[in-house]
Amino acid sequence: MTQTADPSRPQPATLNDVARLAGVSIATASKALNGRSQVRAETRQRVIEAAERLSFRPNQLARGLLAGRTGTVGLLTSDLEGRFSIPILMGAEDAFGAGEVAVFLCDARGDSIREQHHVRALLGRRVDGLIVVGSRTDPRPSLGRELAVPVVYAYAPSDDPADLSIVPDNVDAGRMAVGHLLACGRTRIAHITGDPGYLAARERAEGARAALADAGLRLVGEPRFGAWSEGWGRASTALLLDQQPDVDAVLCGSDQIARGVMDVLRERGLRVPEDVSVMGFDNWQVLTSGSRPHLTSVDMNLEQVGRAAAQALFGAIGGATRSGVEALPCRVVIRGSTAPLS
């Protein structure tokens, strides 16, 4: 049985309705609403006002299909609950939101099989591109060169140099951190950091050593690699002070480590920052603001990493492809735990 339209229910406005109200052809109305340059400004304004009066909403999917695109992208992460992936995803979504792009978010939970399932599902939805966000800065396997859409890797670089990866510059961050401590007049600087299996830990130590070498100095002892925890910060600081009691600054590989360092300094009767300046990494607000004094820390600008990845994906979708690893600068956020020697 054929159904007939309910005359009491208002029907959605069509492009024909907009054209009739604006007094233009359907082709001109379409060009005006799609931003084509062949339409005079006053005509375009008349069409837009007509569309607003009629509450006309163009079919975004149909428009996208005509251009060969769906207006959707995939965000694939390995750690949706992670401290580092969330700001990157927020930055990417901010950039996509500005362009009215719909985002499909998938969490592979560090499982390569689950990741491949999500990739197939996203491609099945005809996304225009993918951003892959890692849970750590170590290189990860590429999704391959055969995908039908462009891919940008964020935080964790792809192991294929033909891919584009956007990462924080951890080597320069180590340099920057030591530069701040040197500017405070500190010269007996120790470095307590996390798991040496993490590229970020090794790169930060590399940058710290290089900055000290440029100043004609060396670290107090070797970098002390261990765990990303307050417990490791406490244990390592106790040993450090037993061996090097004249240390005047400690650069920590994470804010958690820095909290443990400050605990032991207080227990030993040393004042922060008057006697020893302490600096962390990651700028994790719950830790930096909860420290006494508030903790100076290096911020990796992760939201900017996400925004840059989204902008790079926009460019790749438009045909402007890039490759290689692009490292973005970090920044030092100065608080009360570092100060010039009095």
Beta strands, then each sheet from edge to edge (+ up, - down):
strand 1: 72-77
strand 2: 102-107
strand 3: 130-133
strand 4: 151-154
strand 5: 164-168
strand 6: 189-192
strand 7: 249-252
strand 8: 277-281
strand 9: 296-299
strand 10: 324-328
strand 11: 331-333
sheet 1: 2+ 1+ 3+ 4+ 5+ 10+
sheet 2: 6+ 7+ 8+ 9+ 11-
end
